[in-house]
Amino acid sequence: NDQRQEYVRATLARDADEGLIATPSASQDSSITRLLAHADALIIRLPFAPKAGEGDACRILRLTN
């Protein structure tokens, strides 16, 4: 990402150790509001953040109904 902070739509699940796993939605297109409606969280991507890999720790903002 560039100089903007991004919020990536994601769903949450618990792993075997009861930790949270945030899985980003396959598409982040802003016109797909259905994905936002089904999201449990937003993954926070700081400006100029390097590419994240599967299993990397991340900051999230939990969404509630």
All heavy atoms as a GROMACS GRO file, in nm:
protein
  494
    1ASN      N    1   0.084  -0.118   0.000
    1ASN     CA    2   0.000   0.000   0.000
    1ASN      C    3   0.088   0.124   0.000
    1ASN      O    4   0.209   0.117   0.022
    1ASN     CB    5  -0.098  -0.002   0.116
    1ASN     CG    6  -0.033  -0.006   0.252
    1ASN    OD1    7   0.078  -0.053   0.267
    1ASN    ND2    8  -0.101   0.043   0.352
    2ASP      N    9   0.029   0.237  -0.022
    2ASP     CA   10   0.104   0.362  -0.031
    2ASP      C   11   0.090   0.442   0.098
    2ASP      O   12   0.087   0.385   0.206
    2ASP     CB   13   0.060   0.441  -0.154
    2ASP     CG   14  -0.089   0.473  -0.154
    2ASP    OD1   15  -0.155   0.458  -0.050
    2ASP    OD2   16  -0.140   0.515  -0.258
    3GLN      N   17   0.078   0.571   0.085
    3GLN     CA   18   0.076   0.658   0.203
    3GLN      C   19  -0.057   0.659   0.277
    3GLN      O   20  -0.069   0.721   0.382
    3GLN     CB   21   0.112   0.800   0.162
    3GLN     CG   22   0.015   0.862   0.063
    3GLN     CD   23   0.066   0.991   0.006
    3GLN    OE1   24   0.178   1.032   0.033
    3GLN    NE2   25  -0.015   1.057  -0.073
    4ARG      N   26  -0.156   0.588   0.226
    4ARG     CA   27  -0.287   0.584   0.294
    4ARG      C   28  -0.297   0.461   0.384
    4ARG      O   29  -0.249   0.354   0.351
    4ARG     CB   30  -0.399   0.578   0.191
    4ARG     CG   31  -0.408   0.701   0.104
    4ARG     CD   32  -0.514   0.685  -0.001
    4ARG     NE   33  -0.477   0.573  -0.087
    4ARG     CZ   34  -0.562   0.499  -0.153
    4ARG    NH1   35  -0.691   0.522  -0.144
    4ARG    NH2   36  -0.522   0.399  -0.229
    5GLN      N   37  -0.362   0.478   0.497
    5GLN     CA   38  -0.394   0.364   0.583
    5GLN      C   39  -0.513   0.292   0.520
    5GLN      O   40  -0.606   0.357   0.472
    5GLN     CB   41  -0.428   0.410   0.724
    5GLN     CG   42  -0.453   0.297   0.820
    5GLN     CD   43  -0.436   0.339   0.963
    5GLN    OE1   44  -0.329   0.383   1.002
    5GLN    NE2   45  -0.542   0.327   1.041
    6GLU      N   46  -0.509   0.160   0.518
    6GLU     CA   47  -0.617   0.083   0.457
    6GLU      C   48  -0.685  -0.005   0.562
    6GLU      O   49  -0.623  -0.047   0.660
    6GLU     CB   50  -0.563  -0.008   0.346
    6GLU     CG   51  -0.507   0.069   0.229
    6GLU     CD   52  -0.454  -0.023   0.121
    6GLU    OE1   53  -0.422  -0.141   0.150
    6GLU    OE2   54  -0.443   0.023   0.007
    7TYR      N   55  -0.812  -0.033   0.538
    7TYR     CA   56  -0.891  -0.120   0.623
    7TYR      C   57  -0.946  -0.231   0.534
    7TYR      O   58  -1.032  -0.207   0.450
    7TYR     CB   59  -1.004  -0.041   0.690
    7TYR     CG   60  -0.950   0.066   0.782
    7TYR    CD1   61  -0.919   0.193   0.734
    7TYR    CD2   62  -0.928   0.038   0.916
    7TYR    CE1   63  -0.868   0.290   0.818
    7TYR    CE2   64  -0.878   0.135   1.001
    7TYR     CZ   65  -0.847   0.260   0.951
    7TYR     OH   66  -0.796   0.355   1.034
    8VAL      N   67  -0.895  -0.352   0.552
    8VAL     CA   68  -0.928  -0.466   0.467
    8VAL      C   69  -1.037  -0.549   0.531
    8VAL      O   70  -1.022  -0.594   0.646
    8VAL     CB   71  -0.800  -0.551   0.443
    8VAL    CG1   72  -0.831  -0.672   0.357
    8VAL    CG2   73  -0.689  -0.467   0.382
    9ARG      N   74  -1.147  -0.571   0.460
    9ARG     CA   75  -1.258  -0.651   0.514
    9ARG      C   76  -1.213  -0.794   0.537
    9ARG      O   77  -1.142  -0.852   0.455
    9ARG     CB   78  -1.375  -0.649   0.417
    9ARG     CG   79  -1.442  -0.513   0.413
    9ARG     CD   80  -1.534  -0.508   0.298
    9ARG     NE   81  -1.451  -0.483   0.179
    9ARG     CZ   82  -1.493  -0.418   0.072
    9ARG    NH1   83  -1.616  -0.377   0.065
    9ARG    NH2   84  -1.413  -0.398  -0.029
   10ALA      N   85  -1.254  -0.850   0.652
   10ALA     CA   86  -1.210  -0.985   0.688
   10ALA      C   87  -1.316  -1.056   0.772
   10ALA      O   88  -1.402  -0.994   0.832
   10ALA     CB   89  -1.080  -0.978   0.766
   11THR      N   90  -1.305  -1.189   0.776
   11THR     CA   91  -1.386  -1.270   0.866
   11THR      C   92  -1.294  -1.327   0.973
   11THR      O   93  -1.174  -1.346   0.950
   11THR     CB   94  -1.457  -1.385   0.792
   11THR    OG1   95  -1.359  -1.462   0.724
   11THR    CG2   96  -1.559  -1.332   0.693
   12LEU      N   97  -1.349  -1.353   1.090
   12LEU     CA   98  -1.271  -1.404   1.203
   12LEU      C   99  -1.309  -1.548   1.235
   12LEU      O  100  -1.425  -1.587   1.222
   12LEU     CB  101  -1.294  -1.318   1.328
   12LEU     CG  102  -1.251  -1.172   1.319
   12LEU    CD1  103  -1.289  -1.100   1.447
   12LEU    CD2  104  -1.102  -1.161   1.292
   13ALA      N  105  -1.210  -1.624   1.279
   13ALA     CA  106  -1.231  -1.761   1.325
   13ALA      C  107  -1.134  -1.786   1.439
   13ALA      O  108  -1.034  -1.716   1.453
   13ALA     CB  109  -1.208  -1.861   1.212
   14ARG      N  110  -1.161  -1.887   1.520
   14ARG     CA  111  -1.070  -1.925   1.629
   14ARG      C  112  -0.982  -2.039   1.582
   14ARG      O  113  -1.029  -2.131   1.514
   14ARG     CB  114  -1.149  -1.970   1.751
   14ARG     CG  115  -1.229  -1.857   1.812
   14ARG     CD  116  -1.179  -1.827   1.949
   14ARG     NE  117  -1.253  -1.717   2.005
   14ARG     CZ  118  -1.196  -1.609   2.052
   14ARG    NH1  119  -1.065  -1.597   2.048
   14ARG    NH2  120  -1.266  -1.511   2.103
   15ASP      N  121  -0.854  -2.035   1.620
   15ASP     CA  122  -0.766  -2.147   1.588
   15ASP      C  123  -0.766  -2.247   1.704
   15ASP      O  124  -0.839  -2.229   1.802
   15ASP     CB  125  -0.624  -2.100   1.552
   15ASP     CG  126  -0.551  -2.036   1.670
   15ASP    OD1  127  -0.599  -2.045   1.785
   15ASP    OD2  128  -0.443  -1.980   1.648
   16ALA      N  129  -0.686  -2.352   1.695
   16ALA     CA  130  -0.684  -2.457   1.797
   16ALA      C  131  -0.642  -2.405   1.934
   16ALA      O  132  -0.680  -2.460   2.037
   16ALA     CB  133  -0.590  -2.569   1.754
   17ASP      N  134  -0.564  -2.298   1.939
   17ASP     CA  135  -0.518  -2.240   2.065
   17ASP      C  136  -0.610  -2.128   2.112
   17ASP      O  137  -0.574  -2.051   2.201
   17ASP     CB  138  -0.376  -2.185   2.049
   17ASP     CG  139  -0.276  -2.295   2.016
   17ASP    OD1  140  -0.290  -2.406   2.072
   17ASP    OD2  141  -0.186  -2.269   1.934
   18GLU      N  142  -0.728  -2.117   2.050
   18GLU     CA  143  -0.827  -2.015   2.084
   18GLU      C  144  -0.781  -1.874   2.047
   18GLU      O  145  -0.835  -1.776   2.099
   18GLU     CB  146  -0.868  -2.022   2.230
   18GLU     CG  147  -0.947  -2.146   2.265
   18GLU     CD  148  -1.078  -2.159   2.187
   18GLU    OE1  149  -1.156  -2.063   2.182
   18GLU    OE2  150  -1.102  -2.267   2.130
   19GLY      N  151  -0.684  -1.862   1.960
   19GLY     CA  152  -0.646  -1.732   1.906
   19GLY      C  153  -0.735  -1.698   1.789
   19GLY      O  154  -0.805  -1.784   1.734
   20LEU      N  155  -0.736  -1.573   1.749
   20LEU     CA  156  -0.818  -1.531   1.636
   20LEU      C  157  -0.738  -1.538   1.507
   20LEU      O  158  -0.620  -1.502   1.504
   20LEU     CB  159  -0.868  -1.388   1.655
   20LEU     CG  160  -0.980  -1.368   1.754
   20LEU    CD1  161  -1.010  -1.219   1.769
   20LEU    CD2  162  -1.105  -1.442   1.710
   21ILE      N  163  -0.805  -1.580   1.402
   21ILE     CA  164  -0.748  -1.578   1.267
   21ILE      C  165  -0.836  -1.487   1.184
   21ILE      O  166  -0.956  -1.508   1.173
   21ILE     CB  167  -0.746  -1.719   1.205
   21ILE    CG1  168  -0.657  -1.810   1.288
   21ILE    CG2  169  -0.698  -1.712   1.060
   21ILE    CD1  170  -0.659  -1.954   1.242
   22ALA      N  171  -0.775  -1.384   1.125
   22ALA     CA  172  -0.846  -1.290   1.037
   22ALA      C  173  -0.815  -1.329   0.893
   22ALA      O  174  -0.699  -1.332   0.853
   22ALA     CB  175  -0.802  -1.147   1.064
   23THR      N  176  -0.919  -1.361   0.817
   23THR     CA  177  -0.903  -1.398   0.678
   23THR      C  178  -0.961  -1.287   0.591
   23THR      O  179  -1.081  -1.259   0.599
   23THR     CB  180  -0.975  -1.531   0.647
   23THR    OG1  181  -0.925  -1.632   0.736
   23THR    CG2  182  -0.955  -1.573   0.504
   24PRO      N  183  -0.877  -1.222   0.509
   24PRO     CA  184  -0.927  -1.113   0.426
   24PRO      C  185  -1.025  -1.165   0.321
   24PRO      O  186  -1.012  -1.278   0.272
   24PRO     CB  187  -0.801  -1.055   0.361
   24PRO     CG  188  -0.698  -1.160   0.373
   24PRO     CD  189  -0.734  -1.245   0.490
   25SER      N  190  -1.124  -1.084   0.288
   25SER     CA  191  -1.216  -1.118   0.180
   25SER      C  192  -1.140  -1.124   0.049
   25SER      O  193  -1.043  -1.051   0.029
   25SER     CB  194  -1.327  -1.013   0.169
   25SER     OG  195  -1.400  -1.006   0.289
   26ALA      N  196  -1.185  -1.212  -0.040
   26ALA     CA  197  -1.117  -1.230  -0.168
   26ALA      C  198  -1.114  -1.102  -0.251
   26ALA      O  199  -1.017  -1.074  -0.319
   26ALA     CB  200  -1.183  -1.342  -0.247
   27SER      N  201  -1.220  -1.024  -0.243
   27SER     CA  202  -1.226  -0.898  -0.316
   27SER      C  203  -1.245  -0.785  -0.217
   27SER      O  204  -1.319  -0.797  -0.120
   27SER     CB  205  -1.343  -0.900  -0.415
   27SER     OG  206  -1.355  -0.774  -0.478
   28GLN      N  207  -1.178  -0.675  -0.244
   28GLN     CA  208  -1.192  -0.556  -0.159
   28GLN      C  209  -1.259  -0.442  -0.235
   28GLN      O  210  -1.256  -0.328  -0.193
   28GLN     CB  211  -1.055  -0.513  -0.106
   28GLN     CG  212  -0.992  -0.614  -0.012
   28GLN     CD  213  -1.072  -0.635   0.115
   28GLN    OE1  214  -1.124  -0.541   0.175
   28GLN    NE2  215  -1.084  -0.761   0.157
   29ASP      N  216  -1.319  -0.473  -0.349
   29ASP     CA  217  -1.384  -0.372  -0.432
   29ASP      C  218  -1.491  -0.300  -0.351
   29ASP      O  219  -1.577  -0.364  -0.290
   29ASP     CB  220  -1.445  -0.438  -0.555
   29ASP     CG  221  -1.493  -0.338  -0.657
   29ASP    OD1  222  -1.587  -0.262  -0.625
   29ASP    OD2  223  -1.436  -0.335  -0.768
   30SER      N  224  -1.489  -0.170  -0.350
   30SER     CA  225  -1.581  -0.093  -0.266
   30SER      C  226  -1.727  -0.106  -0.310
   30SER      O  227  -1.817  -0.075  -0.233
   30SER     CB  228  -1.541   0.055  -0.266
   30SER     OG  229  -1.548   0.107  -0.397
   31SER      N  230  -1.751  -0.153  -0.432
   31SER     CA  231  -1.889  -0.167  -0.477
   31SER      C  232  -1.956  -0.294  -0.425
   31SER      O  233  -2.076  -0.311  -0.436
   31SER     CB  234  -1.894  -0.167  -0.631
   31SER     OG  235  -1.832  -0.284  -0.682
   32ILE      N  236  -1.878  -0.386  -0.367
   32ILE     CA  237  -1.934  -0.512  -0.317
   32ILE      C  238  -1.969  -0.496  -0.169
   32ILE      O  239  -1.895  -0.536  -0.080
   32ILE     CB  240  -1.837  -0.629  -0.340
   32ILE    CG1  241  -1.795  -0.636  -0.487
   32ILE    CG2  242  -1.901  -0.761  -0.297
   32ILE    CD1  243  -1.693  -0.742  -0.516
   33THR      N  244  -2.080  -0.434  -0.143
   33THR     CA  245  -2.120  -0.405  -0.004
   33THR      C  246  -2.157  -0.532   0.072
   33THR      O  247  -2.153  -0.533   0.195
   33THR     CB  248  -2.237  -0.306   0.000
   33THR    OG1  249  -2.344  -0.357  -0.079
   33THR    CG2  250  -2.194  -0.170  -0.054
   34ARG      N  251  -2.194  -0.639   0.001
   34ARG     CA  252  -2.228  -0.765   0.066
   34ARG      C  253  -2.111  -0.814   0.151
   34ARG      O  254  -2.129  -0.865   0.262
   34ARG     CB  255  -2.263  -0.870  -0.040
   34ARG     CG  256  -2.286  -1.009   0.014
   34ARG     CD  257  -2.316  -1.108  -0.099
   34ARG     NE  258  -2.217  -1.110  -0.204
   34ARG     CZ  259  -2.101  -1.177  -0.201
   34ARG    NH1  260  -2.071  -1.249  -0.094
   34ARG    NH2  261  -2.016  -1.174  -0.301
   35LEU      N  262  -1.986  -0.796   0.102
   35LEU     CA  263  -1.869  -0.841   0.177
   35LEU      C  264  -1.852  -0.760   0.306
   35LEU      O  265  -1.812  -0.815   0.409
   35LEU     CB  266  -1.744  -0.831   0.091
   35LEU     CG  267  -1.740  -0.924  -0.030
   35LEU    CD1  268  -1.615  -0.898  -0.113
   35LEU    CD2  269  -1.747  -1.068   0.012
   36LEU      N  270  -1.882  -0.633   0.300
   36LEU     CA  271  -1.874  -0.551   0.421
   36LEU      C  272  -1.982  -0.593   0.520
   36LEU      O  273  -1.957  -0.602   0.640
   36LEU     CB  274  -1.886  -0.402   0.388
   36LEU     CG  275  -1.877  -0.306   0.505
   36LEU    CD1  276  -1.745  -0.324   0.581
   36LEU    CD2  277  -1.892  -0.163   0.458
   37ALA      N  278  -2.100  -0.624   0.470
   37ALA     CA  279  -2.210  -0.665   0.558
   37ALA      C  280  -2.178  -0.796   0.631
   37ALA      O  281  -2.223  -0.818   0.743
   37ALA     CB  282  -2.338  -0.680   0.478
   38HIS      N  283  -2.099  -0.884   0.569
   38HIS     CA  284  -2.065  -1.013   0.628
   38HIS      C  285  -1.930  -1.013   0.701
   38HIS      O  286  -1.893  -1.113   0.760
   38HIS     CB  287  -2.067  -1.123   0.522
   38HIS     CG  288  -2.203  -1.148   0.467
   38HIS    ND1  289  -2.303  -1.211   0.539
   38HIS    CD2  290  -2.259  -1.117   0.349
   38HIS    CE1  291  -2.411  -1.217   0.467
   38HIS    NE2  292  -2.388  -1.161   0.350
   39ALA      N  293  -1.859  -0.902   0.699
   39ALA     CA  294  -1.728  -0.895   0.763
   39ALA      C  295  -1.742  -0.891   0.915
   39ALA      O  296  -1.834  -0.830   0.969
   39ALA     CB  297  -1.652  -0.772   0.715
   40ASP      N  298  -1.650  -0.958   0.983
   40ASP     CA  299  -1.643  -0.955   1.129
   40ASP      C  300  -1.544  -0.852   1.179
   40ASP      O  301  -1.545  -0.813   1.295
   40ASP     CB  302  -1.597  -1.092   1.184
   40ASP     CG  303  -1.690  -1.204   1.147
   40ASP    OD1  304  -1.812  -1.188   1.164
   40ASP    OD2  305  -1.640  -1.308   1.102
   41ALA      N  306  -1.451  -0.813   1.089
   41ALA     CA  307  -1.343  -0.724   1.130
   41ALA      C  308  -1.284  -0.654   1.008
   41ALA      O  309  -1.309  -0.692   0.894
   41ALA     CB  310  -1.233  -0.804   1.199
   42LEU      N  311  -1.207  -0.552   1.038
   42LEU     CA  312  -1.125  -0.486   0.936
   42LEU      C  313  -0.980  -0.504   0.976
   42LEU      O  314  -0.943  -0.478   1.092
   42LEU     CB  315  -1.159  -0.337   0.928
   42LEU     CG  316  -1.303  -0.302   0.891
   42LEU    CD1  317  -1.325  -0.152   0.904
   42LEU    CD2  318  -1.335  -0.348   0.750
   43ILE      N  319  -0.898  -0.551   0.884
   43ILE     CA  320  -0.754  -0.561   0.908
   43ILE      C  321  -0.695  -0.424   0.882
   43ILE      O  322  -0.719  -0.365   0.776
   43ILE     CB  323  -0.689  -0.666   0.817
   43ILE    CG1  324  -0.748  -0.805   0.845
   43ILE    CG2  325  -0.537  -0.666   0.834
   43ILE    CD1  326  -0.706  -0.912   0.746
   44ILE      N  327  -0.619  -0.371   0.977
   44ILE     CA  328  -0.560  -0.237   0.964
   44ILE      C  329  -0.424  -0.249   0.898
   44ILE      O  330  -0.334  -0.316   0.950
   44ILE     CB  331  -0.548  -0.170   1.101
   44ILE    CG1  332  -0.686  -0.161   1.168
   44ILE    CG2  333  -0.483  -0.033   1.088
   44ILE    CD1  334  -0.682  -0.121   1.313
   45ARG      N  335  -0.410  -0.185   0.782
   45ARG     CA  336  -0.282  -0.183   0.710
   45ARG      C  337  -0.227  -0.040   0.718
   45ARG      O  338  -0.286   0.052   0.664
   45ARG     CB  339  -0.302  -0.223   0.564
   45ARG     CG  340  -0.359  -0.361   0.544
   45ARG     CD  341  -0.256  -0.468   0.532
   45ARG     NE  342  -0.168  -0.438   0.421
   45ARG     CZ  343  -0.039  -0.464   0.421
   45ARG    NH1  344   0.017  -0.520   0.526
   45ARG    NH2  345   0.036  -0.434   0.319
   46LEU      N  346  -0.117  -0.024   0.787
   46LEU     CA  347  -0.056   0.108   0.805
   46LEU      C  348   0.005   0.158   0.675
   46LEU      O  349   0.039   0.078   0.587
   46LEU     CB  350   0.050   0.101   0.913
   46LEU     CG  351  -0.001   0.064   1.053
   46LEU    CD1  352   0.116   0.049   1.150
   46LEU    CD2  353  -0.100   0.166   1.103
   47PRO      N  354   0.020   0.289   0.660
   47PRO     CA  355   0.084   0.343   0.540
   47PRO      C  356   0.222   0.281   0.518
   47PRO      O  357   0.298   0.260   0.614
   47PRO     CB  358   0.095   0.492   0.569
   47PRO     CG  359  -0.014   0.519   0.668
   47PRO     CD  360  -0.021   0.395   0.752
   48PHE      N  361   0.252   0.248   0.394
   48PHE     CA  362   0.381   0.191   0.351
   48PHE      C  363   0.412   0.056   0.417
   48PHE      O  364   0.528   0.017   0.425
   48PHE     CB  365   0.496   0.290   0.375
   48PHE     CG  366   0.475   0.421   0.305
   48PHE    CD1  367   0.440   0.535   0.376
   48PHE    CD2  368   0.488   0.430   0.168
   48PHE    CE1  369   0.420   0.656   0.312
   48PHE    CE2  370   0.469   0.551   0.103
   48PHE     CZ  371   0.434   0.665   0.174
   49ALA      N  372   0.309  -0.014   0.465
   49ALA     CA  373   0.332  -0.145   0.527
   49ALA      C  374   0.383  -0.244   0.422
   49ALA      O  375   0.336  -0.244   0.309
   49ALA     CB  376   0.202  -0.197   0.588
   50PRO      N  377   0.480  -0.327   0.460
   50PRO     CA  378   0.527  -0.429   0.365
   50PRO      C  379   0.418  -0.534   0.343
   50PRO      O  380   0.324  -0.547   0.422
   50PRO     CB  381   0.649  -0.489   0.435
   50PRO     CG  382   0.626  -0.464   0.579
   50PRO     CD  383   0.548  -0.335   0.588
   51LYS      N  384   0.433  -0.612   0.237
   51LYS     CA  385   0.338  -0.719   0.207
   51LYS      C  386   0.333  -0.816   0.323
   51LYS      O  387   0.436  -0.856   0.376
   51LYS     CB  388   0.380  -0.791   0.080
   51LYS     CG  389   0.284  -0.898   0.037
   51LYS     CD  390   0.327  -0.962  -0.092
   51LYS     CE  391   0.230  -1.072  -0.131
   51LYS     NZ  392   0.265  -1.134  -0.259
   52ALA      N  393   0.212  -0.853   0.364
   52ALA     CA  394   0.194  -0.947   0.475
   52ALA      C  395   0.177  -1.088   0.418
   52ALA      O  396   0.119  -1.106   0.311
   52ALA     CB  397   0.072  -0.908   0.558
   53GLY      N  398   0.225  -1.185   0.491
   53GLY     CA  399   0.211  -1.324   0.450
   53GLY      C  400   0.108  -1.396   0.533
   53GLY      O  401   0.067  -1.350   0.641
   54GLU      N  402   0.068  -1.513   0.487
   54GLU     CA  403  -0.028  -1.594   0.561
   54GLU      C  404   0.031  -1.630   0.697
   54GLU      O  405   0.146  -1.670   0.709
   54GLU     CB  406  -0.058  -1.723   0.484
   54GLU     CG  407  -0.165  -1.807   0.548
   54GLU     CD  408  -0.202  -1.927   0.463
   54GLU    OE1  409  -0.190  -1.921   0.340
   54GLU    OE2  410  -0.243  -2.028   0.523
   55GLY      N  411  -0.048  -1.608   0.803
   55GLY     CA  412  -0.004  -1.639   0.937
   55GLY      C  413   0.065  -1.524   1.009
   55GLY      O  414   0.094  -1.534   1.128
   56ASP      N  415   0.094  -1.415   0.938
   56ASP     CA  416   0.155  -1.299   1.003
   56ASP      C  417   0.056  -1.235   1.100
   56ASP      O  418  -0.065  -1.232   1.074
   56ASP     CB  419   0.197  -1.194   0.900
   56ASP     CG  420   0.320  -1.233   0.820
   56ASP    OD1  421   0.382  -1.336   0.855
   56ASP    OD2  422   0.354  -1.161   0.724
   57ALA      N  423   0.107  -1.182   1.209
   57ALA     CA  424   0.022  -1.110   1.304
   57ALA      C  425  -0.026  -0.980   1.239
   57ALA      O  426   0.043  -0.923   1.154
   57ALA     CB  427   0.101  -1.079   1.431
   58CYS      N  428  -0.144  -0.936   1.279
   58CYS     CA  429  -0.198  -0.812   1.224
   58CYS      C  430  -0.286  -0.745   1.328
   58CYS      O  431  -0.328  -0.808   1.426
   58CYS     CB  432  -0.277  -0.838   1.097
   58CYS     SG  433  -0.425  -0.939   1.120
   59ARG      N  434  -0.310  -0.617   1.308
   59ARG     CA  435  -0.401  -0.542   1.393
   59ARG      C  436  -0.538  -0.546   1.327
   59ARG      O  437  -0.548  -0.535   1.204
   59ARG     CB  438  -0.355  -0.398   1.410
   59ARG     CG  439  -0.226  -0.388   1.489
   59ARG     CD  440  -0.179  -0.245   1.501
   59ARG     NE  441  -0.281  -0.167   1.571
   59ARG     CZ  442  -0.299  -0.038   1.554
   59ARG    NH1  443  -0.222   0.031   1.474
   59ARG    NH2  444  -0.393   0.026   1.620
   60ILE      N  445  -0.643  -0.559   1.408
   60ILE     CA  446  -0.779  -0.560   1.353
   60ILE      C  447  -0.867  -0.463   1.429
   60ILE      O  448  -0.838  -0.425   1.544
   60ILE     CB  449  -0.842  -0.701   1.357
   60ILE    CG1  450  -0.860  -0.750   1.501
   60ILE    CG2  451  -0.765  -0.799   1.272
   60ILE    CD1  452  -0.949  -0.871   1.514
   61LEU      N  453  -0.974  -0.426   1.365
   61LEU     CA  454  -1.080  -0.350   1.426
   61LEU      C  455  -1.204  -0.439   1.417
   61LEU      O  456  -1.251  -0.470   1.307
   61LEU     CB  457  -1.103  -0.219   1.350
   61LEU     CG  458  -1.216  -0.130   1.395
   61LEU    CD1  459  -1.192  -0.081   1.537
   61LEU    CD2  460  -1.230  -0.012   1.301
   62ARG      N  461  -1.251  -0.490   1.532
   62ARG     CA  462  -1.365  -0.582   1.530
   62ARG      C  463  -1.493  -0.505   1.502
   62ARG      O  464  -1.514  -0.395   1.551
   62ARG     CB  465  -1.379  -0.653   1.664
   62ARG     CG  466  -1.268  -0.756   1.683
   62ARG     CD  467  -1.289  -0.838   1.805
   62ARG     NE  468  -1.380  -0.949   1.771
   62ARG     CZ  469  -1.394  -1.055   1.845
   62ARG    NH1  470  -1.328  -1.066   1.958
   62ARG    NH2  471  -1.476  -1.152   1.810
   63LEU      N  472  -1.579  -0.566   1.422
   63LEU     CA  473  -1.709  -0.508   1.390
   63LEU      C  474  -1.816  -0.585   1.466
   63LEU      O  475  -1.808  -0.706   1.479
   63LEU     CB  476  -1.736  -0.519   1.239
   63LEU     CG  477  -1.631  -0.453   1.148
   63LEU    CD1  478  -1.664  -0.482   1.002
   63LEU    CD2  479  -1.626  -0.303   1.173
   64THR      N  480  -1.915  -0.515   1.515
   64THR     CA  481  -2.025  -0.580   1.585
   64THR      C  482  -2.156  -0.544   1.516
   64THR      O  483  -2.166  -0.443   1.448
   64THR     CB  484  -2.032  -0.536   1.732
   64THR    OG1  485  -2.048  -0.395   1.738
   64THR    CG2  486  -1.907  -0.577   1.807
   65ASN      N  487  -2.254  -0.629   1.535
   65ASN     CA  488  -2.386  -0.605   1.474
   65ASN      C  489  -2.466  -0.509   1.557
   65ASN      O  490  -2.473  -0.509   1.672
   65ASN     CB  491  -2.463  -0.735   1.459
   65ASN     CG  492  -2.396  -0.827   1.360
   65ASN    OD1  493  -2.313  -0.784   1.280
   65ASN    ND2  494  -2.429  -0.954   1.365
   0.00000   0.00000   0.00000
